[in-house]
Amino acid sequence: MHCKNISMARQYKSICDFNCDTYMQEWGERLSILYMNARSLKNKLDQIEVLISQFEVNISMVVIAETWVSESEQRYYNLPDFNVVYASRKQPGGGCAIFLRNSIEFKTVKVIEAHGISYLMIHVTDCDKYFAVIYNPRGTRDMVQHTVQILDEQLSGLGSREIFLLGDLNIDLLCDNYES
Protein backbone atom coordinates (compact mmCIF):
# COMPACT_ATOMS: atom_id res chain seq x y z
CA MET A 1 0.00 0.00 0.00
CA HIS A 2 1.39 3.42 -0.97
CA CYS A 3 0.61 6.69 0.72
CA LYS A 4 -0.54 9.27 -1.80
CA ASN A 5 0.04 12.15 0.56
CA ILE A 6 2.95 11.55 2.92
CA SER A 7 2.29 14.69 4.94
CA MET A 8 -1.18 13.40 5.85
CA ALA A 9 0.32 10.12 7.09
CA ARG A 10 2.42 11.94 9.70
CA GLN A 11 0.45 12.02 12.93
CA TYR A 12 3.08 12.80 15.55
CA LYS A 13 5.20 15.84 16.36
CA SER A 14 8.90 15.61 17.04
CA ILE A 15 10.36 17.37 20.08
CA CYS A 16 11.70 19.99 17.68
CA ASP A 17 8.19 20.55 16.24
CA PHE A 18 6.72 20.68 19.74
CA ASN A 19 9.26 23.27 20.90
CA CYS A 20 8.92 25.58 17.87
CA ASP A 21 7.79 29.18 18.43
CA THR A 22 4.45 28.85 16.61
CA TYR A 23 3.44 25.87 18.69
CA MET A 24 4.55 27.58 21.90
CA GLN A 25 2.50 30.69 21.09
CA GLU A 26 -0.56 28.57 20.34
CA TRP A 27 -0.40 26.46 23.51
CA GLY A 28 1.42 28.76 25.92
CA GLU A 29 0.92 27.70 29.54
CA ARG A 30 -1.89 25.24 28.91
CA LEU A 31 -1.93 21.67 30.10
CA SER A 32 0.57 19.62 28.08
CA ILE A 33 0.31 15.83 27.83
CA LEU A 34 2.84 13.20 26.85
CA TYR A 35 1.33 9.80 25.98
CA MET A 36 3.18 6.55 25.33
CA ASN A 37 2.76 2.81 25.30
CA ALA A 38 5.78 1.78 27.36
CA ARG A 39 5.63 -2.02 27.12
CA SER A 40 7.12 -1.96 30.64
CA LEU A 41 7.78 1.20 32.57
CA LYS A 42 10.27 -0.63 34.78
CA ASN A 43 13.27 -0.28 32.49
CA LYS A 44 12.25 3.04 30.89
CA LEU A 45 11.62 5.46 33.76
CA ASP A 46 15.05 7.12 33.38
CA GLN A 47 14.51 7.49 29.62
CA ILE A 48 11.11 9.09 30.23
CA GLU A 49 12.69 11.58 32.66
CA VAL A 50 15.26 12.51 29.99
CA LEU A 51 12.55 12.83 27.34
CA ILE A 52 10.48 15.15 29.56
CA SER A 53 13.54 17.34 30.17
CA GLN A 54 14.05 17.82 26.42
CA PHE A 55 10.76 19.68 25.98
CA GLU A 56 10.84 23.45 26.35
CA VAL A 57 7.22 23.17 27.45
CA ASN A 58 6.66 22.04 31.01
CA ILE A 59 4.98 18.64 30.56
CA SER A 60 1.98 18.64 32.91
CA MET A 61 0.84 15.06 32.52
CA VAL A 62 2.44 11.80 31.40
CA VAL A 63 -0.03 9.08 30.42
CA ILE A 64 1.30 5.56 29.97
CA ALA A 65 -0.29 2.35 28.72
CA GLU A 66 1.29 -1.06 29.37
CA THR A 67 3.19 -0.12 32.51
CA TRP A 68 3.69 -3.75 33.55
CA VAL A 69 3.85 -2.49 37.15
CA SER A 70 2.08 -4.64 39.74
CA GLU A 71 0.20 -3.15 42.67
CA SER A 72 2.99 -4.12 45.07
CA GLU A 73 5.59 -2.37 42.85
CA GLN A 74 3.78 0.93 42.33
CA ARG A 75 5.65 2.84 45.04
CA TYR A 76 8.97 2.19 43.28
CA TYR A 77 8.01 3.77 39.95
CA ASN A 78 7.46 7.51 40.10
CA LEU A 79 8.80 10.61 38.38
CA PRO A 80 10.31 13.51 40.36
CA ASP A 81 7.82 16.36 40.90
CA PHE A 82 4.87 14.19 39.80
CA ASN A 83 2.02 12.41 41.56
CA VAL A 84 0.95 9.12 40.02
CA VAL A 85 -2.20 7.00 39.82
CA TYR A 86 -1.93 3.40 38.59
CA ALA A 87 -4.32 0.77 37.32
CA SER A 88 -2.33 -2.45 37.70
CA ARG A 89 -3.31 -5.92 36.61
CA LYS A 90 -3.01 -8.94 38.86
CA GLN A 91 -1.28 -10.98 36.13
CA PRO A 92 1.97 -9.84 34.44
CA GLY A 93 1.83 -7.14 31.77
CA GLY A 94 -0.77 -4.53 30.95
CA GLY A 95 -1.75 -1.74 33.28
CA CYS A 96 -1.76 2.01 32.83
CA ALA A 97 -0.76 5.13 34.75
CA ILE A 98 -1.24 8.89 34.81
CA PHE A 99 1.57 11.03 36.21
CA LEU A 100 0.61 14.63 37.06
CA ARG A 101 2.80 17.52 38.17
CA ASN A 102 2.61 18.06 41.92
CA SER A 103 1.09 21.51 41.33
CA ILE A 104 -2.00 20.08 39.58
CA GLU A 105 -5.09 19.45 41.70
CA PHE A 106 -6.89 16.25 40.70
CA LYS A 107 -9.15 13.51 41.95
CA THR A 108 -9.10 9.86 40.97
CA VAL A 109 -12.52 9.10 39.50
CA LYS A 110 -12.23 5.42 38.64
CA VAL A 111 -9.71 2.59 38.47
CA ILE A 112 -10.89 -0.59 36.78
CA GLU A 113 -9.11 -3.87 36.21
CA ALA A 114 -11.50 -6.29 34.58
CA HIS A 115 -11.17 -9.02 31.95
CA GLY A 116 -7.50 -8.07 31.46
CA ILE A 117 -8.47 -4.48 30.59
CA SER A 118 -6.91 -1.59 32.53
CA TYR A 119 -8.87 1.66 32.81
CA LEU A 120 -8.13 4.79 34.81
CA MET A 121 -9.89 8.17 34.93
CA ILE A 122 -8.97 11.36 36.76
CA HIS A 123 -10.64 14.75 37.09
CA VAL A 124 -8.27 17.72 36.92
CA THR A 125 -10.12 20.16 39.13
CA ASP A 126 -7.99 23.18 38.10
CA CYS A 127 -9.44 23.11 34.58
CA ASP A 128 -12.53 20.93 35.19
CA LYS A 129 -11.51 18.35 32.58
CA TYR A 130 -11.51 14.56 32.71
CA PHE A 131 -8.65 12.39 31.46
CA ALA A 132 -8.91 8.64 30.98
CA VAL A 133 -6.45 6.03 29.82
CA ILE A 134 -7.33 2.51 28.79
CA TYR A 135 -5.26 -0.50 27.85
CA ASN A 136 -6.98 -3.37 26.09
CA PRO A 137 -4.70 -6.28 25.22
CA ARG A 138 -5.10 -7.51 21.67
CA GLY A 139 -7.95 -9.87 21.99
CA THR A 140 -11.03 -11.65 20.94
CA ARG A 141 -14.61 -10.63 20.30
CA ASP A 142 -15.26 -10.79 24.07
CA MET A 143 -12.38 -8.38 24.77
CA VAL A 144 -13.76 -5.84 22.32
CA GLN A 145 -17.21 -6.16 23.87
CA HIS A 146 -15.78 -5.71 27.41
CA THR A 147 -13.79 -2.67 26.30
CA VAL A 148 -16.80 -1.01 24.69
CA GLN A 149 -18.92 -1.84 27.76
CA ILE A 150 -16.39 -0.25 30.15
CA LEU A 151 -16.12 2.87 28.00
CA ASP A 152 -19.89 3.14 27.66
CA GLU A 153 -20.50 2.74 31.40
CA GLN A 154 -17.75 5.15 32.45
CA LEU A 155 -18.12 7.88 29.86
CA SER A 156 -21.91 8.02 29.54
CA GLY A 157 -22.32 9.07 33.17
CA LEU A 158 -20.32 12.25 32.61
CA GLY A 159 -22.83 13.91 30.31
CA SER A 160 -21.44 16.81 28.30
CA ARG A 161 -18.24 17.24 30.30
CA GLU A 162 -14.98 17.49 28.40
CA ILE A 163 -13.22 14.11 28.42
CA PHE A 164 -9.87 13.21 26.90
CA LEU A 165 -9.49 9.48 26.23
CA LEU A 166 -6.01 8.15 25.60
CA GLY A 167 -4.76 4.62 25.39
CA ASP A 168 -4.21 1.47 23.45
CA LEU A 169 -7.57 -0.02 22.50
CA ASN A 170 -6.18 -2.65 20.11
CA ILE A 171 -9.38 -2.38 18.09
CA ASP A 172 -9.16 -1.85 14.35
CA LEU A 173 -12.20 0.30 13.63
CA LEU A 174 -11.66 -0.07 9.89
CA CYS A 175 -12.06 -3.83 10.04
CA ASP A 176 -15.37 -5.62 10.43
CA ASN A 177 -14.06 -8.61 12.36
CA TYR A 178 -12.98 -8.83 15.99
CA GLU A 179 -9.66 -10.55 15.39
CA SER A 180 -7.84 -7.42 14.20
SERO-4910 file (N, C-alpha, C, O; in steps of 0.05 Angstrom, whole numbers):
BEGIN
 pado doro    nc1    nc2    nc3   cac1   cac2   cac3    cc1    cc2    cc3    oc1    oc2    oc3
  Met    A     17    -24      0      0      0      0     18     25      0     36     26     16
  His    A     12     44    -18     28     68    -19     12     92     -9    -13     94    -13
  Cys    A     25    109      5     12    134     14     13    154     -8     34    160    -19
  Lys    A    -10    165    -15    -11    185    -36     -2    212    -25     10    228    -40
  Asn    A     -7    218      0      1    243     11     16    238     37      4    233     58
  Ile    A     42    238     35     59    231     58     54    250     82     54    241    105
  Ser    A     50    275     77     46    294     99     21    287    115     20    292    139
  Met    A      1    276    102    -24    268    117    -19    243    134    -33    239    154
  Ala    A      1    227    127      6    202    142     21    208    168     20    192    186
  Arg    A     34    232    170     48    239    194     29    248    215     15    268    212
  Gln    A     28    234    238      9    240    259     22    251    284      8    262    301
  Tyr    A     48    249    286     62    256    311     81    279    307     92    283    285
  Lys    A     85    295    328    104    317    327    130    308    340    130    293    359
  Ser    A    152    317    329    178    312    341    182    332    364    166    351    366
  Ile    A    202    328    380    207    347    402    213    375    390    205    395    400
  Cys    A    228    375    367    234    400    354    208    414    345    206    438    349
  Asp    A    189    399    333    164    411    325    149    422    349    138    444    349
  Phe    A    149    406    370    134    414    395    146    439    407    131    455    418
  Asn    A    172    442    406    185    465    418    186    490    400    195    511    410
  Cys    A    177    489    376    178    512    357    162    535    367    142    531    382
  Asp    A    169    559    359    156    584    369    126    584    363    110    592    381
  Thr    A    117    576    339     89    577    332     73    560    351     52    568    361
  Tyr    A     83    536    356     69    517    374     68    529    402     47    527    416
  Met    A     90    540    411     91    552    438     71    575    441     58    577    462
  Gln    A     69    592    420     50    614    422     21    604    423      4    615    436
  Glu    A     16    582    408    -11    571    407    -19    559    434    -42    563    443
  Trp    A     -1    544    446     -8    529    470      0    543    496    -12    538    517
  Gly    A     20    560    495     28    575    518     31    559    544     46    539    545
  Glu    A     16    567    564     18    554    591     -3    533    595     -8    526    618
  Arg    A    -16    524    575    -38    505    578    -27    478    588     -3    473    588
  Leu    A    -45    460    594    -39    433    602    -25    419    579    -36    419    556
  Ser    A     -2    407    583     11    392    562     14    363    570     20    357    593
  Ile    A      8    345    551      6    317    557     26    301    539     27    306    515
  Leu    A     40    283    551     57    264    537     45    236    541     41    227    563
  Tyr    A     38    223    519     27    196    520     46    176    507     59    182    487
  Met    A     48    152    519     64    131    507     54    104    516     43    101    537
  Asn    A     59     84    499     55     56    506     83     46    513    100     44    495
  Ala    A     88     41    538    116     36    547    124      7    543    148      1    541
  Arg    A    106    -12    543    113    -40    542    134    -46    564    155    -58    559
  Ser    A    127    -37    588    142    -39    613    155    -13    620    174     -4    607
  Leu    A    145     -1    640    156     24    651    181     19    667    198     37    671
  Lys    A    184     -6    677    205    -13    696    233     -6    685    250      4    701
  Asn    A    239    -11    660    265     -6    650    267     20    633    286     25    619
  Lys    A    246     37    635    245     61    618    241     87    633    240    108    621
  Leu    A    238     85    659    232    109    675    254    131    672    247    154    669
  Asp    A    279    123    672    301    142    668    299    155    640    303    179    637
  Gln    A    293    139    620    290    150    592    267    169    591    269    189    576
  Ile    A    245    164    605    222    182    605    230    208    618    222    230    608
  Glu    A    245    207    640    254    232    653    270    249    634    267    273    633
  Val    A    289    236    619    305    250    600    288    262    578    292    285    570
  Leu    A    269    247    568    251    257    547    236    281    556    234    301    542
  Ile    A    225    280    580    210    303    591    227    328    593    218    350    588
  Ser    A    253    324    600    271    347    603    278    360    577    287    383    576
  Gln    A    274    346    554    281    356    528    260    376    517    265    390    498
  Phe    A    236    375    529    215    394    520    220    421    532    226    423    556
  Glu    A    216    442    516    217    469    527    191    475    542    191    492    560
  Val    A    170    461    535    144    463    549    146    446    574    158    425    574
  Asn    A    134    456    596    133    441    620    111    420    617     88    426    618
  Ile    A    119    394    614    100    373    611     84    371    637     95    367    659
  Ser    A     57    373    635     40    373    658     31    345    666     28    339    690
  Met    A     28    328    646     17    301    650     31    281    632     35    286    608
  Val    A     38    258    644     49    236    628     29    213    631     24    203    653
  Val    A     19    203    609     -1    182    608     12    157    595     23    159    573
  Ile    A     12    135    609     26    111    599      8     87    599     -5     81    619
  Ala    A      8     73    577     -6     47    574     16     25    576     39     30    569
  Glu    A      8      2    584     26    -21    587     49    -15    606     73    -16    598
  Thr    A     43     -8    631     64     -2    650     78    -28    660    102    -27    665
  Trp    A     64    -49    661     74    -75    671     82    -73    700     99    -88    710
  Val    A     71    -54    715     77    -50    743     55    -62    760     31    -55    757
  Ser    A     62    -80    778     42    -93    795     34    -74    818     48    -54    823
  Glu    A     13    -80    831      4    -63    853     25    -61    875     29    -39    886
  Ser    A     39    -83    881     60    -82    901     85    -67    893    102    -60    910
  Glu    A     88    -62    867    112    -47    857    107    -18    852    126     -3    847
  Gln    A     82     -9    854     76     19    847     92     40    861    100     60    848
  Arg    A     98     36    886    113     57    901    142     61    891    154     81    897
  Tyr    A    152     42    875    179     44    866    182     59    839    204     66    831
  Tyr    A    159     64    826    160     75    799    145    102    798    121    103    794
  Asn    A    160    123    802    149    150    802    169    169    788    192    162    785
  Leu    A    159    192    780    176    212    768    179    235    787    160    242    801
  Pro    A    203    247    789    206    270    807    187    293    800    182    299    777
  Asp    A    175    305    821    156    327    818    129    319    806    114    337    797
  Phe    A    123    293    806     97    284    796     83    267    817     97    253    833
  Asn    A     57    268    817     40    248    831     33    227    810     33    233    786
  Val    A     26    203    820     19    182    800     -5    166    810     -8    162    834
  Val    A    -22    158    791    -44    140    796    -41    117    777    -37    121    753
  Tyr    A    -42     92    788    -39     68    772    -64     52    770    -81     53    789
  Ala    A    -67     37    749    -86     15    746    -69     -9    739    -61    -11    716
  Ser    A    -65    -26    758    -47    -49    754    -62    -75    753    -81    -79    768
  Arg    A    -54    -92    735    -66   -118    732    -54   -138    752    -32   -134    762
  Lys    A    -70   -158    759    -60   -179    777    -40   -197    763    -20   -205    776
  Gln    A    -44   -203    738    -26   -220    723     -4   -201    709     -9   -177    707
  Pro    A     18   -213    701     39   -197    689     30   -182    664     12   -191    649
  Gly    A     42   -159    659     37   -143    635     14   -123    640      2   -122    662
  Gly    A      7   -109    619    -15    -91    619    -12    -68    638     10    -59    645
  Gly    A    -35    -57    647    -35    -35    666    -32     -8    652    -24     -6    629
  Cys    A    -39     13    667    -35     40    657    -31     59    680    -36     52    703
  Ala    A    -21     83    674    -15    103    695    -18    131    684    -15    136    660
  Ile    A    -25    149    702    -25    178    696     -7    191    717    -12    190    741
  Phe    A     14    205    707     31    221    724     24    250    721     21    259    698
  Leu    A     19    264    743     12    293    741     32    309    758     40    300    780
  Arg    A     39    332    748     56    350    763     44    355    791     20    356    794
  Asn    A     61    357    811     52    361    838     34    386    842     17    386    860
  Ser    A     37    405    824     22    430    827     -7    427    816    -23    446    820
  Ile    A    -14    405    804    -40    402    792    -59    388    811    -53    366    822
  Glu    A    -81    401    816   -102    389    834   -119    369    818   -129    376    796
  Phe    A   -122    345    828   -138    325    814   -150    306    834   -143    304    857
  Lys    A   -170    291    824   -183    270    839   -184    245    822   -189    247    798
  Thr    A   -179    223    834   -182    197    819   -212    191    818   -225    189    839
  Val    A   -222    187    794   -250    182    790   -256    152    790   -274    143    803
  Lys    A   -239    137    775   -245    108    773   -219     94    765   -204    103    748
  Val    A   -215     71    777   -194     52    769   -208     25    766   -221     15    784
  Ile    A   -205     14    742   -218    -12    736   -197    -31    725   -181    -24    707
  Glu    A   -198    -55    735   -182    -77    724   -202   -100    721   -210   -113    740
  Ala    A   -210   -105    696   -230   -126    692   -225   -139    665   -220   -125    645
  His    A   -227   -165    664   -223   -180    639   -197   -174    625   -195   -176    601
  Gly    A   -176   -168    641   -150   -161    629   -148   -133    619   -127   -125    609
  Ile    A   -169   -117    621   -169    -90    612   -163    -71    635   -173    -74    657
  Ser    A   -145    -52    630   -138    -32    651   -151     -5    643   -148      4    620
  Tyr    A   -164      8    662   -177     33    656   -173     51    680   -176     43    703
  Leu    A   -168     77    675   -163     96    696   -173    123    688   -168    132    665
  Met    A   -188    136    705   -198    163    699   -192    182    722   -196    175    745
  Ile    A   -183    206    715   -179    227    735   -195    252    727   -202    256    704
  His    A   -200    269    747   -213    295    742   -193    316    751   -185    317    774
  Val    A   -183    332    732   -165    354    738   -183    378    746   -196    390    729
  Thr    A   -184    383    772   -202    403    783   -195    432    775   -212    449    773
  Asp    A   -169    437    770   -160    464    762   -173    473    736   -180    496    734
  Cys    A   -177    455    717   -189    462    692   -215    448    686   -227    451    665
  Asp    A   -225    433    706   -251    419    704   -252    401    679   -272    402    664
  Lys    A   -231    385    674   -230    367    652   -224    339    662   -211    335    683
  Tyr    A   -234    319    647   -230    291    654   -210    279    635   -211    284    611
  Phe    A   -193    262    645   -173    248    629   -175    218    636   -174    211    660
  Ala    A   -177    202    615   -178    173    620   -158    159    602   -152    168    580
  Val    A   -147    137    612   -129    121    596   -139     92    599   -148     83    620
  Ile    A   -138     78    576   -147     50    576   -126     33    561   -115     42    541
  Tyr    A   -122     10    571   -105    -10    557   -121    -35    554   -130    -48    573
  Asn    A   -126    -43    529   -140    -67    522   -120    -85    507   -112    -79    485
  Pro    A   -112   -108    519    -94   -126    504   -107   -136    479   -132   -140    478
  Arg    A    -91   -140    459   -102   -150    433   -118   -175    440   -109   -193    455
  Gly    A   -142   -176    430   -159   -197    440   -180   -207    421   -180   -202    397
  Thr    A   -199   -219    433   -221   -233    419   -246   -215    418   -245   -193    428
  Arg    A   -266   -226    407   -292   -213    406   -301   -205    434   -311   -182    438
  Asp    A   -297   -222    454   -305   -216    481   -290   -192    492   -301   -175    506
  Met    A   -264   -190    486   -248   -168    495   -258   -141    484   -260   -121    498
  Val    A   -264   -141    459   -275   -117    446   -301   -109    460   -306    -86    466
  Gln    A   -319   -129    464   -344   -123    477   -340   -112    506   -354    -94    514
  His    A   -321   -124    521   -316   -114    548   -305    -86    547   -312    -69    564
  Thr    A   -287    -80    528   -276    -53    526   -298    -33    520   -299    -12    533
  Val    A   -314    -39    501   -336    -20    494   -355    -17    517   -365      5    522
  Gln    A   -361    -38    532   -378    -37    555   -366    -19    577   -381     -2    588
  Ile    A   -341    -22    583   -328     -5    603   -329     24    594   -336     42    610
  Leu    A   -322     30    570   -322     57    560   -350     69    561   -354     92    570
  Asp    A   -370     54    553   -398     63    553   -407     69    582   -418     90    587
  Glu    A   -402     51    600   -410     55    628   -396     79    641   -409     94    655
  Gln    A   -370     82    636   -355    103    649   -359    131    637   -361    151    651
  Leu    A   -361    132    610   -362    158    597   -391    169    595   -395    193    596
  Ser    A   -411    151    594   -438    160    591   -448    175    616   -465    193    614
  Gly    A   -438    168    639   -446    181    663   -436    210    667   -444    223    686
  Leu    A   -418    218    649   -406    245    652   -420    266    636   -413    290    636
  Gly    A   -441    259    621   -457    278    606   -440    293    586   -425    281    570
  Ser    A   -442    320    586   -429    336    566   -402    347    575   -391    366    564
  Arg    A   -391    336    596   -365    345    606   -343    338    586   -346    320    570
  Glu    A   -322    354    587   -300    350    568   -282    327    578   -271    328    600
  Ile    A   -279    306    561   -264    282    568   -243    277    547   -249    278    523
  Phe    A   -219    271    556   -197    264    538   -191    235    543   -183    227    565
  Leu    A   -195    218    523   -190    190    525   -164    183    510   -162    188    486
  Leu    A   -145    171    524   -120    163    512   -117    133    517   -129    122    535
  Gly    A   -100    120    502    -95     92    508    -90     75    484    -87     85    461
  Asp    A    -89     50    489    -84     29    469   -108     11    469   -110     -8    486
  Leu    A   -127     15    451   -151      0    450   -148    -27    436   -163    -46    441
  Asn    A   -128    -29    418   -124    -53    402   -149    -62    388   -156    -86    387
  Ile    A   -164    -42    377   -188    -48    362   -184    -33    335   -181     -9    334
  Asp    A   -185    -49    314   -183    -37    287   -211    -29    278   -227    -46    270
  Leu    A   -217     -4    279   -244      6    273   -250      5    243   -273      8    234
  Leu    A   -229      0    227   -233     -1    198   -239    -30    189   -243    -35    165
  Cys    A   -238    -49    207   -241    -77    201   -267    -86    213   -275    -78    235
  Asp    A   -282   -104    199   -307   -112    209   -307   -139    224   -327   -150    231
  Asn    A   -282   -148    230   -281   -172    247   -267   -165    273   -255   -144    276
  Tyr    A   -270   -182    293   -260   -177    320   -231   -187    324   -220   -183    345
  Glu    A   -220   -199    305   -193   -211    308   -171   -193    297   -150   -202    291
  Ser    A   -177   -167    295   -157   -148    284   -142   -133    305   -125   -117    299
***
